[in-house]
Every structure is written in structure tokens, then in C-alpha cells.
Amino acid sequence: MDRMIYLSMAGAKAAMQRQDVLANNLANVSTNGFRAELAAFRAVPVRGDGASTRAYALETTIGYNPDPGVISATGRNLDVAMRGDAWMAVQGLDGTEAYTRAGSLDVSSEGLLVLRNGLPVLGDGGPINVPPNSELSIGNDGTLTAKGATGRPTAIGRLKLVTPTAETPLTRGPDGLFRAANGDLPADQAARLQDGALEGSNVSAVETMVSMIAAARQFEQQMKLLQIAQTQGQTSAKLLSSNS
């Protein structure tokens, strides 16, 4: 009975955490470049005298689904979709370099190339300044070309595109951006993008809804086990009290 309580409690906690992950994925089903978060758990035995039969389910290293989302053409000259495993470098709110697949760009009032949420986009030399009153175009290698009033195109920089590897994996931060564990990644000159298009989220709404239903049922089963353990405990207490 004691073992049943610990196992069912750990299972219920894991089911709740899985529901949180699935709910966050479902909320971002239409977020450009979003990567579905994966939930993983591991059994950890409780240490101490008399606790060898007890185990908790603890959340382990959180990963993400690397599969690309569907690319949709927008026709907007400041929309870009990364091809293959390429990621675009941006500057996070904490000032560090981070990476994203969301490619809806804009020009701020200060003349900086930014994401729609205002984060500066980084080039090979840092944030990118766009000349005022110029029309911006982006090549498939990330090269930025500005055409001013004279009509003469001028290269103003290049987006920093990186490609993570098995030795330099990316991890999601609390701000939703991805970073490399061992520092900034070098620019990949072979990385390419598609202009006039955006990559959608790789979250499947139907699959996520089915998983949420399964997690809810699993939580209910764990709670039923707790109720059974409570009933058995009360029955045992009555038997002991009647025999005493």
C-alpha cells in the first residue's frame, strides 16, 4: 500500500507536467518557427532507511522536435524561412546571442533590423542597421541589399545563419529562444534561406489533442489508485482496531 501511494503520486505529478508541456505546444500551434517541446521523465528512487520501495518520476532533460514546419509563401520581402537545419541569430533580452526559426522581420524606428517582437537580428558583425527610406531585399544566402532613392542597390550586411550539430546542440531557454551550451555558434556560409516565405510551427494540433486526452486519463487512473490506497488503509485500520 505504501509503495502504491508513492508510485501513484509520482505518476500523477508526471501526468500533470506532461499536460503543461502539451498545453504550451497547443498554444503555439500557429507560432512561426515554433519547435514542439518534448516531455521526458526518469524514475528516481527515494534515498533513506526504509525508503527503498519508493520512487519518484522526475523531469529529465527537455528536448524538442527538430522536424521542420510547413513553409508557406507570403510574398513579403522581409519574411524569410530557413532551409534545412539552419537557424537565424538574434540578440536576446539578456544581450546574449540566441537562435530562432521565426523569420518575420521588420525595421525599427531606430533603423535596426528586428524580429516582429522587437529583438535585434544579428549579422556577421552584430546588429544590422538599415539606411532610412530604403527598400530592403534578402538573398538566399542571407545577404541584405538596400535600394535607396537613387535606385542603386547597396549591400549592407548578411544575416548570421548557423547550423547546429550533434556536438553543438541547441537548448530552449525560458524566453523561447534557443542557445548553444558551449557559447555562440560560428556562422555557416553554406546555410540558405527562402525569402518571401515563413516556416510554420511543427506542432500537430490533432496529435497534441489526442495526447492531452491520454494524459488526462492517465492522471485520473493515478488518482483512482490513491483513492484505492486510502480505502485499503482505512480498512486495515478498522481491522487492527477491532482485533485490539
N, C-alpha and C positions, 0 to 999 in steps of 0.2 A: 504493500500500500504506500509506504513511504517513497519507494522508488517510483511508483506511478505518479505521485504528486509532482516530483521533480521533473520527470520526463514530460508530462503533460504541460506543466508550466513553461518549460523551455520551448516546447513545440508551439504553444500559443504565442509566446513572445516572438519567435521566428516568423510565424504567420503574419503577425501584425507588422513587423518590419518589412516583410515581402509586400504587403498591401501598400505600405508607404511608397516603396520603390515603384510599384506598378501604377499607383495613382499619379506620381510625378511623371512617369513616362506618358501616360494617357493625356495629361495636361499639356504635354509638349508634342502632341501628335502632328501639329501644324507649324511647329517651330523650325525655321530653315536651318539645315545642317545639324539638327539635334541627333545625338547618338543615344540609343536606348541604354539605360543603366541596368546592370545585371546584379541580382542578389545572390550571394553565396554564404553558406554557413558551415561551421565545423563544430563537432562535439568536443567539449572540454570537460573532463571530469573534475568534480569538486575535491579540493585537497583538504586533508584533515582526518583525524581519527574518527572512524565510523561513517565516513562520507564516501567510501569507495564505490558505492552503488549509485551515487547521484551524478548527474551530468547536465551541463547547460549547453544550449545551442547558441554560439556566439557568431556575430557577423565577421566574416573574413574579408580579405582584400576585395574591394569593389572594382569590378571591371565594367566594360561597356561593349556593346555590339558594334564591331567595326564595319559591318556591311554598309555600303553607300546607299543613300536615299535616292529617290527618283529625281532626275534633273528635268526641270521644266523651263522652256524658253519664255522670257519676259520681254525681250526687245529693248530693255533699258540698258544704256551704255555703262552704268555703274553697278550693274549686277554681274557677279562672277560665280561660277561653280567650279570647285577644284576637281581635277580629274585624278583617277586612281587613288593613291594613298596620300596625296599632297594635302597640306594644311597651310593656312594663311596666318602670319604672325601679327599680333596686335599687342597693344600695351594695356595691361590690366589696371584696375583702380589703385592697386598697390604699387604701381610703377614697374612691375616685372613683365618680362616678355611671356606671352601666352599664345595659344593657338586655337583656331576655330575653323569650322567649315561653313559658317554663315557668311555669305558673300554679298549681302545687300549694303553697298557703300554709299556715302554721301560726302559733301564738302561742308565743313562747319563754317560759322560766321567768321572764324579766325583764319580761314583758308587751309585748314588741315583736312586731310582725307581721313574719314572716320567711318565706323560702323553706324548703323541706324540708331544704336543705343548710345552713341557719342564716344565710344572708345577709339583712340587713335590707331590707325592702321600703320604698320611698320614697313619700311623699305629696307634695303641693304644698309642704309646709313642712319636709320631711326625714323621718326615720324616724317610724313610726306607733306610738303607744302605745295598747294596748288595755286598758280597765278590767278589773280582776280579776273573775272569776266572772260574766262577761257572755257572752251569745250574740251572735256576730258575723254580720252579713249584708252582702253586697256587691251594689250596684245595677249595672245595665248601663253606667252612666257612671263606675263606679269609686268611687262614694260608699260609705263604710263606716258602718254603723249598728250600735251596740251596745245590746243589751237586757239590763238588769241584773235584780236581784231584784225591783225594783218593777214590772217589765214595761213600763216606759216606754222606747221607742226613742230613742236619742240619737245624732246624727251626730258622729263623732269624726274625720273627715277624708275624704280622697279619694285614691285611688291616682293616682300620676303616670303618665299614659299619653302616649306620644309617637308621632309618625308621621314617620319619615324620608322625605326627598325625594331627588330626583336631585342637588340642590345640597348636601344634608346626608346623605350615605350613611353606613351603619354598616359597621364592620370588626370581625372577630372577633379577640379577644385571646387570649393563651396560656391564660387561665383559662376559656375557653369562653364568656365574656360578650362582648357587642357594645358598641362605643363609637363616638361621632361624632368625626371627625378635628378639627373646629373647636370643641370644647367641648360642654357639656351642651345637649341639645335642649330647647326650650320645651314645656310641657305642651299637649297638643292637646285642647281642650274638646269637640271633636266625636268623639273616639275612643271606641269602645264595646267592651265585652267580654260574654261569655256566662258567667253563673255556673252552678255545678254541673256543669262540664264541663272537659275538658282537651284540648289540642291534641297530637296525636302527632307523631312525627318524620316528616319528609318524605323520608326515605331509603327507596328501594325495595330490599328485600333481594335480589330476583331480579336486577334490573338491576345492582346492585353486584357480585353474584357473577359475572355474565357479564363485567363489566368487569375484574374481578380475573383471570379466566381469560385474557382477551385481553391484559392487561398482562404476565402470566406468560409467555405465548407470545412476546410481543414481546421480553421480556428474553432468552429462550432464543435467539431469532434474532440478537440483538445479540452474544451470547456466541459463537455459531457464526461470526459474521463475524470476531471477534477470533481464533478458532482458525484460520480460513482465512488471515488475515493473518500469523499466526505460521508456518503451514506454508509460505506463499509466501516469507516471509523466510528460513526455513531452506533452502528450495530454491535461492533466489537466492544465499545464502552458499556453498552447495556448488558451484554453477556457477562462481562467481567464484574459489573456491579451486582448482577443477580446471583453470581456464584460466590461472592464475598460475604 
